[in-house]
């Protein structure tokens, strides 16, 4: 049975030798890019286009045409390839449409070599775009899948190639592709003639993926289907990509994106403080572990075979690419996050389409006044609702299948995660030992969607922290917060901050992480008691204007000195009393106790601190700082906002769903926090700190 996909929906591929058939209302250029485990195109040699139409395991057409057949042999692709993205673009410099909105919606079908359709996708909703990523084939848990993408680019082929990861030369390559197409225009295939109703594809009853089936032209075969050539030198196998590439949406607050791991030279050994490396001017900060290995990552553990042919593979913990099990689990968790986001997006799109089509059918049926009398109108309504319910039921069946697979994967991943990725109720904390090496990431809570609230995805952020964290203690932050007493909400916010600080202390090697606290009025004494009693703070919580000024001056001086040393390449010239380990500043009840100078210093730490190892963890109600007006807007935007109570304010970087964030919490009556802090104290003493 053919799977008719909507944007974001995926489908398992039952075979590896495929054809991708494209039909459009006017000649288009067809190509494909190969992506590595992070979905990145490593160079122009990873792009198949009319000027270079053959790659190992892949062949595309050499001219613009209204119909294309792309040949793909997934087993013949190089082992480092994990994603194949099919690209379409309108040719330039010729008579014809300059945007996809002026022509019939392109139709793409993935078929077997015998022509049997496996999955189809109609690229509706395009307007000013002149290039589009149609669909992608990708590996997930050892199996290949196809996903409908439909991402358009108004700036054309160059913008699309750059978005696929081509770091340099995208414009030059786009120009060369169009030039190659221009040389072949004499062989271009003319658009197919309009189809009669008798010859049209009837796809109304088979799925919710085609809002306008009448606009999808019938695929036109080319004269000579291309052949696939076997690769000459297959390389070591790796696992499917899990690190996402799309841009983070601006609203709601965006979930931090995972970064592709880099591998700089190894450090001098655990516990040896060094000045942080200078960030590249204008570029992203490198948050790779300084002692990560250089060797190629070993392949992930093989997925267990399915119980029966056609079933999804049984999930395996660590079933992702990585140099260590921690890195594999990190990538796997982000893969689960992306799969859940896209599965929910496909379901919601299908429901919207079903509702829209029901309305259209009712409008057509009842537009004739004669159909509104008697039982004709009632029958039309019943038939339209029945079709809608059938489409929604099919979409829900697909969603439930995907959710069940993800739930099974979560059930094997959660018990296998290290302490840094584990919830406070995970038994791993009871046997936790302070590590001698910094982990890749830290869990700061859980995320879930309303489609299945018990399926929780750990929210992981890379270490060292790329940005500060703001625990919003305001009652206007969410509906749940508005129902709570102000004092209780602020206490919960501070307790949440303490749990984050304790977790950071527990995952850093001894002596490489210090925590400072500013509590101007001493109102958080009860919440801070676990940290104070364990003796893990760099000093007593700072109170009053004098204490605030002293801590801020100390950390500002550290940022200035390390920045100057890094820029001058003179790390050895740092004062011997300067602690070059990572620093965390916990601020309670901001802006109470802060004068204008202190506010300026805090903004400076938030902007400049993360790049040299000074991080901010604020507990604040934005309304309390409203007197500063827009002056503090950059501060709030620079911080990752979380809440002390469940709230749906975070957005994923793929489709922008509003996810419900669940803050971390220790089990009732548990003393796990005290045990972990005691382990931190013991490790420091043993290391002589």
C-alpha positions in Angstrom: 0.0 0.0 0.0 1.4 3.4 -1.0 2.1 5.8 1.9 1.0 9.3 0.9 3.1 11.6 3.0 2.4 15.1 4.3 5.2 17.6 5.2 7.3 16.2 8.0 5.9 12.6 7.9 8.2 9.6 7.5 7.8 6.1 6.2 10.1 3.0 6.4 11.6 1.9 3.2 11.3 -1.9 2.6 14.1 -2.1 0.1 17.4 -0.3 -0.7 17.4 -0.1 -4.5 14.9 2.6 -5.4 13.8 5.1 -8.0 12.7 8.6 -7.1 10.3 9.9 -9.7 9.6 13.6 -10.1 6.9 15.3 -12.1 6.2 19.0 -12.3 4.1 21.4 -14.3 7.2 22.9 -16.0 10.9 21.8 -16.5 12.8 21.6 -13.2 16.4 20.8 -12.3 16.7 17.7 -10.1 19.7 16.9 -7.9 20.6 15.3 -4.6 23.0 15.9 -1.7 24.6 13.3 0.5 24.8 14.1 4.3 27.0 12.7 7.0 26.0 11.6 10.5 25.2 15.3 11.3 23.3 15.8 8.1 26.1 18.0 6.7 27.3 18.0 3.1 31.1 17.8 3.3 31.8 19.3 -0.1 30.8 19.6 -3.7 31.8 16.0 -4.3 28.8 15.0 -2.2 26.3 16.7 -4.6 24.8 15.0 -7.6 23.6 17.5 -10.2 23.3 17.9 -14.0 27.0 18.8 -14.2 28.1 15.8 -12.2 25.2 13.5 -12.4 26.8 10.3 -10.9 27.9 9.5 -7.4 28.4 6.1 -5.8 24.9 4.7 -5.3 23.2 7.7 -6.8 22.4 9.1 -10.3 20.4 12.1 -11.4 19.2 13.5 -14.7 21.5 15.7 -16.8 18.9 18.2 -18.0 15.9 20.2 -16.9 12.7 18.3 -17.4 9.1 18.1 -16.3 9.7 14.4 -15.4 12.7 12.8 -13.7 13.8 9.4 -12.5 16.6 9.4 -9.9 18.3 6.1 -9.2 19.4 5.3 -5.7 21.1 2.3 -4.2 21.3 2.8 -0.5 23.6 -0.1 0.1 26.1 1.3 -2.5 26.4 4.7 -0.8 29.7 5.3 1.1 29.4 4.2 4.7 29.8 7.7 6.1 26.6 8.8 4.2 23.5 8.8 6.4 21.1 11.1 4.5 20.2 11.7 0.8 18.2 14.9 0.1 16.4 15.3 -3.2 16.5 18.9 -4.5 14.4 20.6 -7.1 15.1 24.0 -8.7 13.6 26.1 -11.5 16.1 26.7 -14.4 17.2 30.3 -14.8 17.8 32.3 -18.0 14.9 30.6 -19.9 11.3 31.4 -20.6 9.2 29.8 -18.0 8.0 30.3 -14.4 10.5 31.8 -11.9 8.7 30.6 -8.8 7.0 27.4 -7.9 3.8 29.2 -7.0 3.3 29.9 -10.7 3.2 26.3 -11.8 1.6 23.0 -10.7 2.7 21.6 -7.4 5.6 19.1 -8.0 4.9 15.5 -7.2 7.5 13.1 -5.9 7.2 9.3 -5.6 9.7 6.8 -4.2 9.3 3.5 -6.0 10.9 0.1 -6.3 12.7 -0.9 -9.4 9.5 -2.5 -10.7 7.7 0.8 -10.4 5.7 -0.1 -7.3 5.1 3.1 -5.3 6.3 3.0 -1.8 5.7 6.6 -0.7 4.5 9.8 -2.5 4.5 13.5 -1.6 2.9 16.5 -3.3 4.8 19.7 -2.6 1.9 22.1 -2.0 2.0 25.5 -0.4 5.0 26.9 -2.4 4.8 30.4 -3.7 7.9 32.7 -4.2 10.4 29.8 -3.8 12.5 28.9 -6.9 14.2 25.9 -5.2 13.0 23.3 -2.8 14.2 20.4 -0.7 11.6 17.8 -1.7 12.3 14.8 0.5 15.1 13.0 2.3 16.1 9.4 2.8 17.8 8.8 6.1 19.0 6.1 8.4 17.4 5.5 11.8 18.2 2.6 14.1 19.8 0.7 11.3 16.8 1.1 8.9 16.3 3.5 6.0 13.3 5.8 6.0 11.9 8.5 3.7 10.7 11.8 5.1 8.6 14.5 3.3 10.4 17.8 3.6 9.0 20.5 1.3 11.4 23.3 2.5 11.4 26.1 -0.1 14.0 28.8 -0.8 13.1 32.1 -2.3 16.7 33.0 -2.9 17.1 29.9 -5.1 19.6 27.1 -5.6 22.5 28.8 -3.9 20.6 29.4 -0.6 19.4 25.8 -0.7 22.9 24.4 -1.1 24.2 26.6 1.7 21.4 25.4 4.0 22.4 21.8 3.1 25.8 22.5 4.7 28.0 23.5 1.8 30.2 25.9 3.8 31.8 27.7 0.8 31.2 27.9 -2.9 27.4 27.5 -2.9 26.8 30.4 -5.2 29.5 29.3 -7.6 28.2 25.7 -7.7 24.6 27.0 -8.2 25.8 29.0 -11.2 27.7 26.0 -12.7 24.6 23.8 -12.3 22.4 26.3 -14.1 25.1 26.7 -16.8 25.2 22.9 -17.3 21.4 22.9 -17.5 21.5 25.7 -20.1 23.8 23.6 -22.3 21.2 20.8 -22.2 18.0 22.8 -22.7 17.6 21.5 -26.2 17.0 18.1 -24.7 14.6 19.4 -22.1 11.4 17.4 -21.7 8.2 19.4 -22.4 5.6 19.6 -19.7 3.0 16.8 -19.8 -0.4 17.7 -21.3 -3.3 18.4 -19.0 -4.8 15.2 -17.8 -8.4 14.3 -18.2 -10.5 13.4 -15.2 -10.5 9.8 -16.4 -6.7 9.7 -16.5 -6.1 11.6 -13.3 -4.6 9.9 -10.2 -7.4 9.3 -7.7 -5.8 9.7 -4.3 -8.7 11.2 -2.3 -9.5 8.0 -0.4 -6.0 6.7 0.3 -4.6 9.2 2.7 -4.5 12.8 4.0 -1.4 13.9 2.2 -2.7 15.6 -0.9 -4.8 18.7 -0.4 -4.9 19.4 -4.2 -4.5 16.1 -6.0 -5.7 17.6 -9.2 -2.5 19.8 -9.4 0.0 16.9 -9.3 1.1 15.9 -12.9 1.5 12.3 -13.8 5.1 11.2 -13.6 6.7 11.1 -17.0 9.4 8.4 -17.6 12.7 9.4 -19.2 13.9 7.6 -22.3 16.8 5.9 -20.5 16.5 5.2 -16.8 19.9 5.8 -15.2 21.9 3.0 -13.7 23.5 2.9 -10.3 27.3 2.3 -10.0 28.8 0.5 -7.0 31.2 2.4 -4.8 34.9 1.4 -5.2 36.0 1.9 -1.6 33.3 1.6 1.1 34.4 3.0 4.5 33.6 2.3 8.1 29.9 2.2 9.0 28.4 4.8 11.2 24.9 5.5 12.5 22.1 7.8 11.4 22.3 11.5 12.1 20.7 12.9 15.2 22.0 16.4 15.4 19.5 18.7 13.8 20.4 21.5 11.4 17.3 23.7 11.0 17.3 27.2 12.5 15.7 27.6 15.9 12.4 29.5 15.7 12.2 32.8 17.5 9.0 32.1 19.4 8.2 30.4 21.8 11.6 30.3 23.6 13.8 27.9 21.7 15.2 24.7 23.0 19.0 24.8 22.7 20.2 22.9 19.6 22.7 20.1 19.8 26.1 20.8 18.3 28.1 18.4 16.1 30.9 17.2 18.3 34.4 18.4 17.3 37.7 17.0 18.4 40.4 19.4 19.4 43.8 18.3 20.8 43.7 16.4 24.0 44.2 18.3 27.3 46.9 18.0 29.8 44.9 15.7 32.1 42.0 15.7 34.4 42.0 18.4 37.0 44.5 20.6 35.2 43.0 24.1 34.8 43.8 25.8 31.5 42.7 29.1 30.0 39.8 28.5 27.6 40.5 28.6 23.9 39.7 31.8 22.1 36.4 31.7 20.2 36.6 32.2 16.5 35.8 35.8 15.6 32.2 36.0 14.5 31.8 32.2 14.6 30.3 29.7 17.1 32.1 28.9 20.3 33.7 25.4 20.4 32.1 23.5 23.2 33.8 20.2 22.4 35.4 18.2 25.2 39.1 19.2 25.4 40.1 15.6 25.9 37.9 14.0 23.3 39.7 11.3 21.2 40.8 11.9 17.6 40.2 8.4 16.3 37.2 7.6 14.2 34.2 6.6 16.2 33.4 2.9 16.5 30.2 1.8 14.8 27.1 1.7 17.0 26.0 -1.6 18.4 23.8 -3.4 15.9 20.1 -3.1 16.3 18.4 -6.3 17.3 16.6 -8.0 14.4 12.9 -7.6 14.3 10.7 -10.4 15.5 9.1 -10.8 12.1 9.8 -9.4 8.6 8.5 -5.9 8.1 8.5 -5.0 11.8 10.5 -2.1 13.2 13.9 -3.0 14.6 14.0 -3.5 18.4 15.5 -0.4 20.1 19.0 -0.6 21.5 20.5 1.9 24.0 23.4 3.7 22.4 22.2 3.0 18.9 23.9 6.2 17.4 27.2 7.5 16.2 29.7 8.5 18.9 33.2 8.3 20.2 31.8 7.0 23.6 28.6 5.5 24.9 27.8 8.9 26.4 28.0 10.5 23.0 26.0 7.8 21.4 23.3 8.2 24.0 23.3 12.0 23.6 22.9 11.7 19.8 20.2 9.0 20.2 18.2 11.2 22.6 18.2 14.1 20.2 17.2 11.7 17.4 14.2 10.6 19.5 13.4 14.3 20.1 13.4 15.0 16.4 11.3 11.9 15.6 8.7 12.8 18.1 8.5 16.4 16.8 8.1 15.3 13.2 5.6 12.5 14.0 3.4 15.0 15.9 3.7 17.5 13.1 2.6 14.9 10.5 -0.4 14.0 12.6 -1.4 17.6 13.2 -1.0 18.4 9.5 -3.2 15.4 8.5 -5.9 16.4 11.0 -5.9 20.0 9.6 -6.1 18.6 6.1 -9.0 16.3 7.0 -10.9 19.2 8.6 -10.2 21.5 5.6 -11.3 18.9 3.1 -14.5 18.3 4.9 -15.3 22.0 4.8 -14.6 22.2 1.1 -16.8 19.2 0.3 -19.6 20.6 2.4 -19.3 24.0 0.6 -19.4 22.3 -2.8 -22.3 20.1 -1.9 -24.4 22.8 -0.2 -23.6 25.6 -2.7 -26.7 24.4 -4.7 -29.8 25.6 -2.7 -31.7 22.4 -3.9 -29.3 20.3 -1.8 -30.1 22.1 1.4 -33.7 20.8 1.4 -34.7 17.4 2.7 -32.2 14.7 3.5 -29.7 15.6 0.8 -27.9 18.1 3.0 -27.8 15.7 6.0 -26.4 12.9 3.8 -23.7 15.3 2.5 -22.7 16.3 6.0 -22.6 12.6 7.2 -20.5 11.6 4.2 -18.0 14.5 4.7 -17.7 13.7 8.4 -17.2 10.0 7.8 -14.4 10.8 5.3 -12.8 13.2 7.8 -13.0 10.6 10.6 -11.5 8.0 8.4 -8.5 10.2 7.5 -7.9 11.2 11.1 -8.1 7.6 12.2 -5.5 6.6 9.6 -3.3 9.4 10.8 -3.7 8.5 14.4 -2.9 4.9 13.6 0.4 6.0 12.1 1.1 8.3 15.0 0.4 5.6 17.6 2.8 3.2 15.7 5.5 5.9 15.9 4.8 6.7 19.5 4.9 3.1 20.5 8.3 2.7 18.9 9.6 5.8 20.6 8.2 4.7 23.9 10.0 1.3 23.5 13.2 3.1 22.7 12.8 5.4 25.7 12.3 2.3 27.9 15.7 1.0 27.0 17.5 4.3 26.9 16.5 5.7 30.2 18.0 3.0 32.4 21.3 3.1 30.3 22.0 6.9 30.6 24.9 8.2 32.7 24.2 10.4 35.8 24.6 13.6 33.8 21.7 12.5 31.5 19.6 10.9 34.3 16.7 12.1 36.3 17.0 12.4 40.0 14.9 9.3 40.5 17.3 7.2 38.5 19.2 4.6 40.6 22.5 5.6 38.9 22.8 8.5 41.3 23.1 6.2 44.3 26.3 4.8 42.9 27.6 8.0 41.3 31.3 8.9 41.6 32.6 12.3 40.7 34.1 11.9 37.2 37.6 12.7 36.1 36.4 13.9 32.7 33.6 16.3 31.8 30.6 14.7 30.1 29.2 16.0 26.8 25.9 17.3 28.2 23.6 17.8 31.2 19.9 17.1 31.7 18.0 20.1 32.9 14.5 18.7 32.7 12.0 16.8 30.5 9.8 17.7 27.5 6.6 16.2 26.3 3.7 16.8 23.8 0.0 16.5 24.4 -0.3 13.6 21.9 1.3 11.4 24.6 2.2 13.1 27.9 3.9 10.0 29.4 6.5 9.9 26.7 9.2 12.2 28.1 12.3 13.4 26.2 15.3 14.4 28.3 16.2 18.0 27.6 20.0 18.0 27.3 22.3 21.0 27.0 25.9 20.8 26.0 28.7 21.4 28.5 30.3 23.8 29.1 27.1 25.9 29.0 26.7 27.9 25.9 24.4 30.4 27.6 23.1 31.2 31.0 19.9 29.9 32.5 17.0 31.9 33.9 14.5 30.3 36.2 11.4 32.4 35.9 9.9 33.0 39.3 7.1 35.3 38.1 3.4 34.5 38.4 2.7 35.7 34.9 5.1 33.1 33.5 2.4 30.5 33.0 -1.1 29.5 33.9 0.2 27.1 36.6 2.4 29.8 38.1 -0.5 32.2 38.2 -2.4 29.9 40.5 0.4 29.6 43.0 1.3 31.7 46.0 4.1 34.1 45.2 6.4 33.1 48.1 5.9 29.4 47.3 6.7 30.0 43.6 9.9 31.8 44.4 10.9 29.1 46.8 10.3 26.5 44.1 12.3 28.5 41.6 15.3 28.7 44.0 15.1 25.0 44.8 15.2 24.3 41.0 18.3 26.5 40.7 19.9 24.6 43.6 19.2 21.3 41.9 20.9 22.5 38.7 23.9 23.8 40.6 24.3 20.5 42.4 24.1 18.6 39.2 26.8 20.7 37.6 29.0 20.2 40.7 28.4 16.5 40.5 29.5 16.1 36.8 32.6 18.3 36.8 35.9 16.8 37.8 37.1 17.9 41.3 38.3 21.5 41.4 37.2 22.4 37.9 33.9 24.0 38.9 33.0 26.6 41.5 29.7 28.1 42.5 29.1 31.6 43.8 25.7 32.8 45.2 24.2 36.2 45.4 21.3 36.4 47.8 20.9 40.1 48.6 18.2 39.8 51.3 19.0 36.3 52.5 15.6 35.2 51.5 16.9 31.9 49.9 18.6 30.6 53.0 16.4 27.6 53.3 16.7 26.6 49.7 20.5 27.1 49.7 20.9 25.0 52.9 22.0 21.8 51.0 24.8 23.7 49.2 25.9 25.6 52.3 25.8 22.6 54.7 27.9 20.5 52.2 30.5 23.2 52.0 30.6 23.2 48.2 30.2 26.9 47.6 33.2 29.1 46.8 32.1 31.4 49.7 29.1 32.2 51.8 26.1 33.6 49.9 26.7 37.3 49.2 24.2 39.6 50.9 23.6 43.3 50.8 24.9 45.8 48.2 28.5 45.3 49.4 28.3 41.5 48.9 26.8 41.9 45.5 29.5 44.3 44.4 32.3 42.1 45.7 31.2 38.9 43.9 30.5 40.8 40.6 33.8 42.6 40.8 35.6 39.3 41.4 34.0 37.5 38.4 34.3 40.5 36.1 38.0 40.7 36.8 38.3 37.0 36.0 36.5 37.4 32.6 38.7 40.4 31.8 42.0 38.7 32.6 41.2 35.5 30.8 40.0 37.3 27.7 43.2 39.4 27.6 45.4 36.3 28.1 43.6 34.4 25.4 43.8 37.3 22.9 47.4 37.8 23.6 48.2 34.1 23.6 49.7 34.5 27.1 47.8 32.0 29.2 50.9 31.5 31.4 50.8 35.2 32.4 47.6 34.8 34.4 47.9 35.6 38.1 48.7 32.5 40.2 45.7 33.1 42.4 43.2 33.2 39.5 40.9 30.2 39.4 40.7 29.2 35.7 38.1 26.5 36.4 34.5 27.0 35.3 32.5 29.4 37.5 28.7 29.5 38.1 27.1 32.6 39.5 23.6 31.9 41.1 21.6 35.1 41.5 18.5 35.2 43.6 15.7 37.8 43.5 17.2 40.0 40.9 17.3 43.1 40.7 16.9 43.6 44.5 20.3 44.7 45.9 21.6 45.7 42.4 22.5 49.3 41.6 23.1 50.5 38.0 26.8 49.5 38.1 25.9 46.0 39.3 23.3 45.6 36.6 25.9 46.6 34.0 28.4 44.1 35.4 25.7 41.4 35.4 24.9 42.1 31.7 28.6 41.9 30.9 28.9 38.5 32.6 25.9 37.2 30.7 27.4 38.3 27.3 31.1 37.7 27.8 31.3 35.1 30.5 30.3 31.9 28.8 33.1 32.0 26.3 35.7 32.1 29.1 34.0 29.8 31.6 31.8 32.1 33.7 28.1 31.1 33.6 25.0 32.7 35.0 22.0 31.0 36.7 19.4 33.6 37.6 16.2 33.3 39.6 14.1 36.3 38.8 10.7 37.7 38.0 10.9 40.0 35.0 8.2 42.2 36.3 10.4 43.1 39.3 12.9 44.6 36.8 10.3 46.4 34.7 11.7 49.8 35.9 14.8 49.3 33.7 12.6 49.0 30.6 14.2 47.8 27.4 17.7 48.1 28.8 17.5 44.6 30.2 15.8 43.0 27.1 19.2 41.8 25.8 19.8 40.1 29.2 16.6 38.1 29.1 17.1 37.1 25.5 20.6 35.9 26.2 19.4 33.4 28.8 17.6 30.0 28.4 14.3 30.5 30.2 12.9 27.6 32.2 10.2 27.5 34.8 9.9 26.0 38.3 6.5 24.5 37.3 5.4 22.7 34.2 4.9 25.1 31.3 4.7 24.8 27.5 7.0 27.7 26.5 9.9 25.9 24.8 10.0 25.2 21.0 11.9 22.5 19.2 14.3 23.5 16.4 12.6 21.4 13.7 8.9 22.3 13.4 8.5 24.7 16.3 6.0 22.8 18.5 5.3 24.2 21.9 6.7 21.6 24.3 5.7 21.2 27.9 8.8 21.6 30.1 9.0 19.6 33.3 11.6 20.9 35.8 13.8 18.5 37.6 12.7 17.3 41.0 14.0 14.8 43.6 11.6 12.0 44.7 9.6 12.8 47.9 11.6 11.9 51.0 14.7 11.1 49.0 18.1 12.2 50.3 19.8 11.8 46.9 20.7 15.5 46.8 22.6 15.3 50.1 24.3 12.1 49.0 25.5 13.7 45.7 26.8 16.8 47.4 28.6 14.7 50.0 30.3 12.8 47.2 31.4 16.2 45.7 32.9 17.2 49.0 34.7 13.9 49.4 36.1 14.1 45.9 37.4 17.6 46.5 39.2 16.6 49.7 40.7 13.5 48.0 42.0 15.8 45.2 43.4 18.3 47.7 41.0 21.1 46.9 
